[in-house]
Amino acid sequence: LTSIFYKKCTKKMTSDCSENIFVYMFDDVEVNRTCCLELVQMGEACHFALVENVFSSPVYKANANSGLLRSRNLWNQCAILADEYD
């Protein structure tokens, strides 16, 4: 994927929510409703592209299995929440 794609994706979410979701990948923190809705609005393709990019880094590679699972669970939870708001 191109850096242009990544830049477009990152612009679709506030820095506070980006940080909240990033920390969630590694720790038991709650992702608030606002960030959940931003995540779904950003789109599934962007979310998983960014997550896979993070876990391809040598710094985070050791956490990839649990982080990818947590990101999938988060996406599913947020998608359900977003459906309730439609």
Gaussian input, Z-matrix of N, CA and C with variables (Angstrom, degrees):
# hf/3-21g

backbone

0 1
 N
 C     1     B1
 C     2     B2     1     A1
 N     3     B3     2     A2     1     D1
 C     4     B4     3     A3     2     D2
 C     5     B5     4     A4     3     D3
 N     6     B6     5     A5     4     D4
 C     7     B7     6     A6     5     D5
 C     8     B8     7     A7     6     D6
 N     9     B9     8     A8     7     D7
 C    10    B10     9     A9     8     D8
 C    11    B11    10    A10     9     D9
 N    12    B12    11    A11    10    D10
 C    13    B13    12    A12    11    D11
 C    14    B14    13    A13    12    D12
 N    15    B15    14    A14    13    D13
 C    16    B16    15    A15    14    D14
 C    17    B17    16    A16    15    D15
 N    18    B18    17    A17    16    D16
 C    19    B19    18    A18    17    D17
 C    20    B20    19    A19    18    D18
 N    21    B21    20    A20    19    D19
 C    22    B22    21    A21    20    D20
 C    23    B23    22    A22    21    D21
 N    24    B24    23    A23    22    D22
 C    25    B25    24    A24    23    D23
 C    26    B26    25    A25    24    D24
 N    27    B27    26    A26    25    D25
 C    28    B28    27    A27    26    D26
 C    29    B29    28    A28    27    D27
 N    30    B30    29    A29    28    D28
 C    31    B31    30    A30    29    D29
 C    32    B32    31    A31    30    D30
 N    33    B33    32    A32    31    D31
 C    34    B34    33    A33    32    D32
 C    35    B35    34    A34    33    D33
 N    36    B36    35    A35    34    D34
 C    37    B37    36    A36    35    D35
 C    38    B38    37    A37    36    D36
 N    39    B39    38    A38    37    D37
 C    40    B40    39    A39    38    D38
 C    41    B41    40    A40    39    D39
 N    42    B42    41    A41    40    D40
 C    43    B43    42    A42    41    D41
 C    44    B44    43    A43    42    D42
 N    45    B45    44    A44    43    D43
 C    46    B46    45    A45    44    D44
 C    47    B47    46    A46    45    D45
 N    48    B48    47    A47    46    D46
 C    49    B49    48    A48    47    D47
 C    50    B50    49    A49    48    D48
 N    51    B51    50    A50    49    D49
 C    52    B52    51    A51    50    D50
 C    53    B53    52    A52    51    D51
 N    54    B54    53    A53    52    D52
 C    55    B55    54    A54    53    D53
 C    56    B56    55    A55    54    D54
 N    57    B57    56    A56    55    D55
 C    58    B58    57    A57    56    D56
 C    59    B59    58    A58    57    D57
 N    60    B60    59    A59    58    D58
 C    61    B61    60    A60    59    D59
 C    62    B62    61    A61    60    D60
 N    63    B63    62    A62    61    D61
 C    64    B64    63    A63    62    D62
 C    65    B65    64    A64    63    D63
 N    66    B66    65    A65    64    D64
 C    67    B67    66    A66    65    D65
 C    68    B68    67    A67    66    D66
 N    69    B69    68    A68    67    D67
 C    70    B70    69    A69    68    D68
 C    71    B71    70    A70    69    D69
 N    72    B72    71    A71    70    D70
 C    73    B73    72    A72    71    D71
 C    74    B74    73    A73    72    D72
 N    75    B75    74    A74    73    D73
 C    76    B76    75    A75    74    D74
 C    77    B77    76    A76    75    D75
 N    78    B78    77    A77    76    D76
 C    79    B79    78    A78    77    D77
 C    80    B80    79    A79    78    D78
 N    81    B81    80    A80    79    D79
 C    82    B82    81    A81    80    D80
 C    83    B83    82    A82    81    D81
 N    84    B84    83    A83    82    D82
 C    85    B85    84    A84    83    D83
 C    86    B86    85    A85    84    D84
 N    87    B87    86    A86    85    D85
 C    88    B88    87    A87    86    D86
 C    89    B89    88    A88    87    D87
 N    90    B90    89    A89    88    D88
 C    91    B91    90    A90    89    D89
 C    92    B92    91    A91    90    D90
 N    93    B93    92    A92    91    D91
 C    94    B94    93    A93    92    D92
 C    95    B95    94    A94    93    D93
 N    96    B96    95    A95    94    D94
 C    97    B97    96    A96    95    D95
 C    98    B98    97    A97    96    D96
 N    99    B99    98    A98    97    D97
 C   100   B100    99    A99    98    D98
 C   101   B101   100   A100    99    D99
 N   102   B102   101   A101   100   D100
 C   103   B103   102   A102   101   D101
 C   104   B104   103   A103   102   D102
 N   105   B105   104   A104   103   D103
 C   106   B106   105   A105   104   D104
 C   107   B107   106   A106   105   D105
 N   108   B108   107   A107   106   D106
 C   109   B109   108   A108   107   D107
 C   110   B110   109   A109   108   D108
 N   111   B111   110   A110   109   D109
 C   112   B112   111   A111   110   D110
 C   113   B113   112   A112   111   D111
 N   114   B114   113   A113   112   D112
 C   115   B115   114   A114   113   D113
 C   116   B116   115   A115   114   D114
 N   117   B117   116   A116   115   D115
 C   118   B118   117   A117   116   D116
 C   119   B119   118   A118   117   D117
 N   120   B120   119   A119   118   D118
 C   121   B121   120   A120   119   D119
 C   122   B122   121   A121   120   D120
 N   123   B123   122   A122   121   D121
 C   124   B124   123   A123   122   D122
 C   125   B125   124   A124   123   D123
 N   126   B126   125   A125   124   D124
 C   127   B127   126   A126   125   D125
 C   128   B128   127   A127   126   D126
 N   129   B129   128   A128   127   D127
 C   130   B130   129   A129   128   D128
 C   131   B131   130   A130   129   D129
 N   132   B132   131   A131   130   D130
 C   133   B133   132   A132   131   D131
 C   134   B134   133   A133   132   D132
 N   135   B135   134   A134   133   D133
 C   136   B136   135   A135   134   D134
 C   137   B137   136   A136   135   D135
 N   138   B138   137   A137   136   D136
 C   139   B139   138   A138   137   D137
 C   140   B140   139   A139   138   D138
 N   141   B141   140   A140   139   D139
 C   142   B142   141   A141   140   D140
 C   143   B143   142   A142   141   D141
 N   144   B144   143   A143   142   D142
 C   145   B145   144   A144   143   D143
 C   146   B146   145   A145   144   D144
 N   147   B147   146   A146   145   D145
 C   148   B148   147   A147   146   D146
 C   149   B149   148   A148   147   D147
 N   150   B150   149   A149   148   D148
 C   151   B151   150   A150   149   D149
 C   152   B152   151   A151   150   D150
 N   153   B153   152   A152   151   D151
 C   154   B154   153   A153   152   D152
 C   155   B155   154   A154   153   D153
 N   156   B156   155   A155   154   D154
 C   157   B157   156   A156   155   D155
 C   158   B158   157   A157   156   D156
 N   159   B159   158   A158   157   D157
 C   160   B160   159   A159   158   D158
 C   161   B161   160   A160   159   D159
 N   162   B162   161   A161   160   D160
 C   163   B163   162   A162   161   D161
 C   164   B164   163   A163   162   D162
 N   165   B165   164   A164   163   D163
 C   166   B166   165   A165   164   D164
 C   167   B167   166   A166   165   D165
 N   168   B168   167   A167   166   D166
 C   169   B169   168   A168   167   D167
 C   170   B170   169   A169   168   D168
 N   171   B171   170   A170   169   D169
 C   172   B172   171   A171   170   D170
 C   173   B173   172   A172   171   D171
 N   174   B174   173   A173   172   D172
 C   175   B175   174   A174   173   D173
 C   176   B176   175   A175   174   D174
 N   177   B177   176   A176   175   D175
 C   178   B178   177   A177   176   D176
 C   179   B179   178   A178   177   D177
 N   180   B180   179   A179   178   D178
 C   181   B181   180   A180   179   D179
 C   182   B182   181   A181   180   D180
 N   183   B183   182   A182   181   D181
 C   184   B184   183   A183   182   D182
 C   185   B185   184   A184   183   D183
 N   186   B186   185   A185   184   D184
 C   187   B187   186   A186   185   D185
 C   188   B188   187   A187   186   D186
 N   189   B189   188   A188   187   D187
 C   190   B190   189   A189   188   D188
 C   191   B191   190   A190   189   D189
 N   192   B192   191   A191   190   D190
 C   193   B193   192   A192   191   D191
 C   194   B194   193   A193   192   D192
 N   195   B195   194   A194   193   D193
 C   196   B196   195   A195   194   D194
 C   197   B197   196   A196   195   D195
 N   198   B198   197   A197   196   D196
 C   199   B199   198   A198   197   D197
 C   200   B200   199   A199   198   D198
 N   201   B201   200   A200   199   D199
 C   202   B202   201   A201   200   D200
 C   203   B203   202   A202   201   D201
 N   204   B204   203   A203   202   D202
 C   205   B205   204   A204   203   D203
 C   206   B206   205   A205   204   D204
 N   207   B207   206   A206   205   D205
 C   208   B208   207   A207   206   D206
 C   209   B209   208   A208   207   D207
 N   210   B210   209   A209   208   D208
 C   211   B211   210   A210   209   D209
 C   212   B212   211   A211   210   D210
 N   213   B213   212   A212   211   D211
 C   214   B214   213   A213   212   D212
 C   215   B215   214   A214   213   D213
 N   216   B216   215   A215   214   D214
 C   217   B217   216   A216   215   D215
 C   218   B218   217   A217   216   D216
 N   219   B219   218   A218   217   D217
 C   220   B220   219   A219   218   D218
 C   221   B221   220   A220   219   D219
 N   222   B222   221   A221   220   D220
 C   223   B223   222   A222   221   D221
 C   224   B224   223   A223   222   D222
 N   225   B225   224   A224   223   D223
 C   226   B226   225   A225   224   D224
 C   227   B227   226   A226   225   D225
 N   228   B228   227   A227   226   D226
 C   229   B229   228   A228   227   D227
 C   230   B230   229   A229   228   D228
 N   231   B231   230   A230   229   D229
 C   232   B232   231   A231   230   D230
 C   233   B233   232   A232   231   D231
 N   234   B234   233   A233   232   D232
 C   235   B235   234   A234   233   D233
 C   236   B236   235   A235   234   D234
 N   237   B237   236   A236   235   D235
 C   238   B238   237   A237   236   D236
 C   239   B239   238   A238   237   D237
 N   240   B240   239   A239   238   D238
 C   241   B241   240   A240   239   D239
 C   242   B242   241   A241   240   D240
 N   243   B243   242   A242   241   D241
 C   244   B244   243   A243   242   D242
 C   245   B245   244   A244   243   D243
 N   246   B246   245   A245   244   D244
 C   247   B247   246   A246   245   D245
 C   248   B248   247   A247   246   D246
 N   249   B249   248   A248   247   D247
 C   250   B250   249   A249   248   D248
 C   251   B251   250   A250   249   D249
 N   252   B252   251   A251   250   D250
 C   253   B253   252   A252   251   D251
 C   254   B254   253   A253   252   D252
 N   255   B255   254   A254   253   D253
 C   256   B256   255   A255   254   D254
 C   257   B257   256   A256   255   D255

   B1=1.4639
   B2=1.5282
   B3=1.2930
   B4=1.4547
   B5=1.5230
   B6=1.3089
   B7=1.4628
   B8=1.5275
   B9=1.3240
   B10=1.4717
   B11=1.5254
   B12=1.3270
   B13=1.4641
   B14=1.5211
   B15=1.3289
   B16=1.4611
   B17=1.5328
   B18=1.3202
   B19=1.4726
   B20=1.5221
   B21=1.3283
   B22=1.4652
   B23=1.5253
   B24=1.3144
   B25=1.4640
   B26=1.5270
   B27=1.3037
   B28=1.4632
   B29=1.5202
   B30=1.3199
   B31=1.4607
   B32=1.5259
   B33=1.3222
   B34=1.4608
   B35=1.5280
   B36=1.3439
   B37=1.4575
   B38=1.5197
   B39=1.3208
   B40=1.4620
   B41=1.5237
   B42=1.3079
   B43=1.4650
   B44=1.5297
   B45=1.3369
   B46=1.4665
   B47=1.5266
   B48=1.3208
   B49=1.4647
   B50=1.5242
   B51=1.3023
   B52=1.4680
   B53=1.5206
   B54=1.3223
   B55=1.4663
   B56=1.5293
   B57=1.3230
   B58=1.4646
   B59=1.5333
   B60=1.3118
   B61=1.4663
   B62=1.5253
   B63=1.3162
   B64=1.4698
   B65=1.5240
   B66=1.3258
   B67=1.4644
   B68=1.5292
   B69=1.3271
   B70=1.4661
   B71=1.5292
   B72=1.3217
   B73=1.4647
   B74=1.5297
   B75=1.3234
   B76=1.4607
   B77=1.5278
   B78=1.3125
   B79=1.4567
   B80=1.5226
   B81=1.3225
   B82=1.4655
   B83=1.5205
   B84=1.3144
   B85=1.4610
   B86=1.5206
   B87=1.2979
   B88=1.4505
   B89=1.5243
   B90=1.3165
   B91=1.4591
   B92=1.5257
   B93=1.3216
   B94=1.4662
   B95=1.5278
   B96=1.3140
   B97=1.4678
   B98=1.5226
   B99=1.3218
   B100=1.4682
   B101=1.5218
   B102=1.3256
   B103=1.4655
   B104=1.5211
   B105=1.3162
   B106=1.4664
   B107=1.5283
   B108=1.3157
   B109=1.4607
   B110=1.5294
   B111=1.3277
   B112=1.4732
   B113=1.5208
   B114=1.3279
   B115=1.4617
   B116=1.5225
   B117=1.3241
   B118=1.4652
   B119=1.5257
   B120=1.3222
   B121=1.4677
   B122=1.5374
   B123=1.3304
   B124=1.4591
   B125=1.5278
   B126=1.3245
   B127=1.4563
   B128=1.5152
   B129=1.3162
   B130=1.4647
   B131=1.5306
   B132=1.3263
   B133=1.4725
   B134=1.5226
   B135=1.3293
   B136=1.4684
   B137=1.5287
   B138=1.3307
   B139=1.4683
   B140=1.5198
   B141=1.3188
   B142=1.4582
   B143=1.5225
   B144=1.3070
   B145=1.4744
   B146=1.5312
   B147=1.3266
   B148=1.4648
   B149=1.5253
   B150=1.3241
   B151=1.4697
   B152=1.5310
   B153=1.3238
   B154=1.4656
   B155=1.5205
   B156=1.3113
   B157=1.4590
   B158=1.5332
   B159=1.3246
   B160=1.4719
   B161=1.5239
   B162=1.3322
   B163=1.4560
   B164=1.5237
   B165=1.3162
   B166=1.4623
   B167=1.5302
   B168=1.3250
   B169=1.4578
   B170=1.5304
   B171=1.3314
   B172=1.4695
   B173=1.5379
   B174=1.3119
   B175=1.4674
   B176=1.5319
   B177=1.3281
   B178=1.4673
   B179=1.5323
   B180=1.3303
   B181=1.4601
   B182=1.5375
   B183=1.3302
   B184=1.4645
   B185=1.5289
   B186=1.3195
   B187=1.4609
   B188=1.5284
   B189=1.3235
   B190=1.4645
   B191=1.5241
   B192=1.3153
   B193=1.4671
   B194=1.5212
   B195=1.3168
   B196=1.4663
   B197=1.5286
   B198=1.3177
   B199=1.4602
   B200=1.5177
   B201=1.3262
   B202=1.4682
   B203=1.5272
   B204=1.3191
   B205=1.4624
   B206=1.5343
   B207=1.3283
   B208=1.4671
   B209=1.5272
   B210=1.3212
   B211=1.4652
   B212=1.5244
   B213=1.3244
   B214=1.4663
   B215=1.5284
   B216=1.3333
   B217=1.4666
   B218=1.5271
   B219=1.3211
   B220=1.4632
   B221=1.5213
   B222=1.3281
   B223=1.4631
   B224=1.5279
   B225=1.3287
   B226=1.4656
   B227=1.5297
   B228=1.3199
   B229=1.4667
   B230=1.5236
   B231=1.3116
   B232=1.4684
   B233=1.5283
   B234=1.3170
   B235=1.4682
   B236=1.5299
   B237=1.3224
   B238=1.4588
   B239=1.5268
   B240=1.3222
   B241=1.4685
   B242=1.5283
   B243=1.3173
   B244=1.4678
   B245=1.5212
   B246=1.3335
   B247=1.4685
   B248=1.5264
   B249=1.3218
   B250=1.4653
   B251=1.5331
   B252=1.3450
   B253=1.4611
   B254=1.5240
   B255=1.3284
   B256=1.4708
   B257=1.5010
   A1=109.63
   A2=115.04
   A3=119.76
   A4=111.92
   A5=115.36
   A6=119.74
   A7=110.54
   A8=117.60
   A9=120.82
   A10=109.64
   A11=117.08
   A12=121.34
   A13=110.06
   A14=118.02
   A15=121.51
   A16=111.14
   A17=116.37
   A18=119.97
   A19=110.95
   A20=116.77
   A21=120.12
   A22=110.43
   A23=116.34
   A24=120.46
   A25=111.17
   A26=116.92
   A27=119.41
   A28=112.23
   A29=117.18
   A30=120.15
   A31=112.45
   A32=116.86
   A33=120.88
   A34=112.97
   A35=116.98
   A36=120.57
   A37=109.84
   A38=116.28
   A39=120.34
   A40=109.73
   A41=116.03
   A42=119.56
   A43=111.08
   A44=117.81
   A45=120.37
   A46=110.80
   A47=116.25
   A48=119.62
   A49=111.32
   A50=117.16
   A51=120.02
   A52=110.17
   A53=115.40
   A54=120.52
   A55=110.50
   A56=117.42
   A57=122.06
   A58=110.34
   A59=116.59
   A60=121.10
   A61=110.94
   A62=117.22
   A63=120.83
   A64=109.87
   A65=117.14
   A66=121.05
   A67=110.28
   A68=116.88
   A69=121.50
   A70=111.96
   A71=117.53
   A72=120.63
   A73=111.97
   A74=116.48
   A75=121.03
   A76=114.09
   A77=117.17
   A78=119.76
   A79=110.10
   A80=115.85
   A81=120.88
   A82=110.29
   A83=115.21
   A84=121.30
   A85=107.77
   A86=115.98
   A87=120.24
   A88=109.62
   A89=115.86
   A90=121.00
   A91=105.87
   A92=115.93
   A93=118.49
   A94=111.69
   A95=114.54
   A96=121.62
   A97=111.67
   A98=117.21
   A99=121.09
   A100=110.89
   A101=116.66
   A102=120.60
   A103=111.30
   A104=116.12
   A105=120.12
   A106=109.92
   A107=115.99
   A108=119.78
   A109=110.76
   A110=117.29
   A111=120.25
   A112=110.62
   A113=115.97
   A114=120.75
   A115=110.74
   A116=116.22
   A117=120.07
   A118=110.39
   A119=116.49
   A120=120.26
   A121=110.53
   A122=116.82
   A123=121.04
   A124=109.73
   A125=116.27
   A126=120.61
   A127=113.43
   A128=113.72
   A129=120.93
   A130=111.93
   A131=117.19
   A132=120.16
   A133=110.93
   A134=116.50
   A135=120.16
   A136=110.88
   A137=115.74
   A138=119.45
   A139=111.06
   A140=116.83
   A141=118.77
   A142=112.98
   A143=117.91
   A144=120.23
   A145=109.79
   A146=116.45
   A147=119.96
   A148=111.18
   A149=116.70
   A150=120.42
   A151=110.54
   A152=116.83
   A153=119.48
   A154=111.21
   A155=116.63
   A156=120.91
   A157=110.39
   A158=116.73
   A159=120.82
   A160=110.05
   A161=116.72
   A162=119.84
   A163=113.99
   A164=117.48
   A165=119.75
   A166=110.58
   A167=116.26
   A168=121.58
   A169=110.07
   A170=117.40
   A171=120.08
   A172=112.73
   A173=117.17
   A174=121.29
   A175=111.20
   A176=116.86
   A177=120.90
   A178=114.11
   A179=117.10
   A180=121.37
   A181=113.00
   A182=117.27
   A183=121.30
   A184=112.07
   A185=117.30
   A186=122.10
   A187=112.57
   A188=117.52
   A189=120.88
   A190=113.10
   A191=118.67
   A192=119.50
   A193=111.55
   A194=116.62
   A195=118.90
   A196=110.82
   A197=117.82
   A198=121.05
   A199=113.17
   A200=116.34
   A201=119.86
   A202=110.89
   A203=116.46
   A204=120.17
   A205=110.47
   A206=115.78
   A207=119.69
   A208=110.94
   A209=117.59
   A210=119.95
   A211=111.00
   A212=117.41
   A213=121.61
   A214=110.17
   A215=116.48
   A216=120.81
   A217=110.74
   A218=116.05
   A219=120.10
   A220=110.42
   A221=116.62
   A222=119.87
   A223=110.12
   A224=116.45
   A225=120.62
   A226=111.22
   A227=117.25
   A228=121.67
   A229=110.83
   A230=116.40
   A231=120.35
   A232=111.46
   A233=116.91
   A234=120.45
   A235=110.39
   A236=117.46
   A237=121.91
   A238=109.50
   A239=116.43
   A240=121.01
   A241=110.40
   A242=117.29
   A243=121.23
   A244=110.80
   A245=117.43
   A246=120.91
   A247=111.49
   A248=116.16
   A249=120.68
   A250=111.26
   A251=116.18
   A252=120.63
   A253=113.05
   A254=117.13
   A255=120.05
   A256=112.00
   D1=152.16
   D2=-174.60
   D3=-86.55
   D4=158.23
   D5=176.86
   D6=-66.00
   D7=-27.03
   D8=176.67
   D9=-63.83
   D10=-42.83
   D11=177.26
   D12=-59.91
   D13=-47.83
   D14=-179.75
   D15=-60.96
   D16=-41.86
   D17=179.71
   D18=-63.01
   D19=-42.85
   D20=178.08
   D21=-61.66
   D22=-41.41
   D23=179.86
   D24=-63.69
   D25=-46.25
   D26=-176.19
   D27=-67.03
   D28=-26.23
   D29=178.82
   D30=-74.81
   D31=-11.02
   D32=-177.95
   D33=-86.26
   D34=1.09
   D35=-177.44
   D36=-138.95
   D37=141.92
   D38=178.02
   D39=-67.47
   D40=157.81
   D41=179.96
   D42=-66.11
   D43=-34.07
   D44=177.89
   D45=-61.72
   D46=-44.80
   D47=-179.77
   D48=-70.71
   D49=-37.53
   D50=176.53
   D51=-58.21
   D52=-44.94
   D53=179.85
   D54=-65.80
   D55=-43.81
   D56=179.84
   D57=-57.74
   D58=-46.64
   D59=-177.95
   D60=-70.92
   D61=-38.05
   D62=177.40
   D63=-59.94
   D64=-48.96
   D65=-179.48
   D66=-62.09
   D67=-37.69
   D68=178.74
   D69=-57.41
   D70=-33.54
   D71=-178.67
   D72=-61.45
   D73=-23.75
   D74=-173.52
   D75=-116.20
   D76=-15.87
   D77=-169.75
   D78=-143.86
   D79=159.03
   D80=179.35
   D81=-82.77
   D82=78.17
   D83=173.94
   D84=-116.35
   D85=157.06
   D86=178.91
   D87=-88.59
   D88=137.64
   D89=172.21
   D90=-94.91
   D91=120.34
   D92=-175.16
   D93=-72.39
   D94=165.00
   D95=-174.99
   D96=-58.30
   D97=-43.06
   D98=179.98
   D99=-58.03
   D100=-45.74
   D101=-179.18
   D102=-68.92
   D103=-35.68
   D104=176.64
   D105=-60.71
   D106=-45.51
   D107=-179.11
   D108=-67.42
   D109=-37.81
   D110=175.82
   D111=-62.20
   D112=-40.37
   D113=179.93
   D114=-59.51
   D115=-48.21
   D116=-179.11
   D117=-65.95
   D118=-38.72
   D119=178.83
   D120=-65.28
   D121=-34.07
   D122=177.99
   D123=-62.68
   D124=-37.51
   D125=177.30
   D126=107.36
   D127=148.92
   D128=-176.75
   D129=-63.40
   D130=-41.72
   D131=-178.32
   D132=-61.55
   D133=-44.48
   D134=178.68
   D135=-63.87
   D136=-47.07
   D137=-177.69
   D138=-56.05
   D139=-52.97
   D140=-175.08
   D141=-72.37
   D142=-29.67
   D143=175.23
   D144=-64.68
   D145=-44.30
   D146=179.97
   D147=-67.29
   D148=-42.24
   D149=179.35
   D150=-62.81
   D151=-45.71
   D152=179.59
   D153=-64.10
   D154=-33.99
   D155=176.94
   D156=-63.98
   D157=-43.79
   D158=178.90
   D159=-60.35
   D160=-49.04
   D161=-173.79
   D162=-80.14
   D163=-3.82
   D164=172.25
   D165=-84.81
   D166=-13.26
   D167=178.62
   D168=-71.59
   D169=138.05
   D170=178.62
   D171=-56.05
   D172=-30.23
   D173=-178.72
   D174=-64.45
   D175=-35.78
   D176=-173.50
   D177=-111.68
   D178=-2.47
   D179=-174.46
   D180=-55.50
   D181=-35.80
   D182=-179.25
   D183=-63.78
   D184=-24.05
   D185=-179.30
   D186=-98.13
   D187=8.28
   D188=-171.71
   D189=-60.74
   D190=-46.45
   D191=-175.98
   D192=-60.07
   D193=-52.17
   D194=-178.61
   D195=-69.30
   D196=-38.06
   D197=-179.28
   D198=-65.38
   D199=-41.25
   D200=178.52
   D201=-66.82
   D202=-38.34
   D203=176.81
   D204=-65.17
   D205=-44.50
   D206=178.32
   D207=-62.49
   D208=-38.00
   D209=-179.68
   D210=-67.42
   D211=-37.22
   D212=177.29
   D213=-66.05
   D214=-45.07
   D215=178.54
   D216=-62.09
   D217=-42.38
   D218=179.17
   D219=-62.53
   D220=-45.24
   D221=179.30
   D222=-57.35
   D223=-46.85
   D224=-178.57
   D225=-61.88
   D226=-44.63
   D227=179.10
   D228=-62.36
   D229=-44.46
   D230=-178.20
   D231=-69.14
   D232=-36.15
   D233=178.37
   D234=-63.75
   D235=-39.72
   D236=176.87
   D237=-64.23
   D238=-45.09
   D239=179.30
   D240=-61.42
   D241=-43.01
   D242=-179.70
   D243=-63.75
   D244=-38.30
   D245=177.64
   D246=-61.70
   D247=-35.03
   D248=179.46
   D249=-67.55
   D250=-23.89
   D251=-177.74
   D252=-92.21
   D253=-8.74
   D254=-179.73
   D255=-71.55

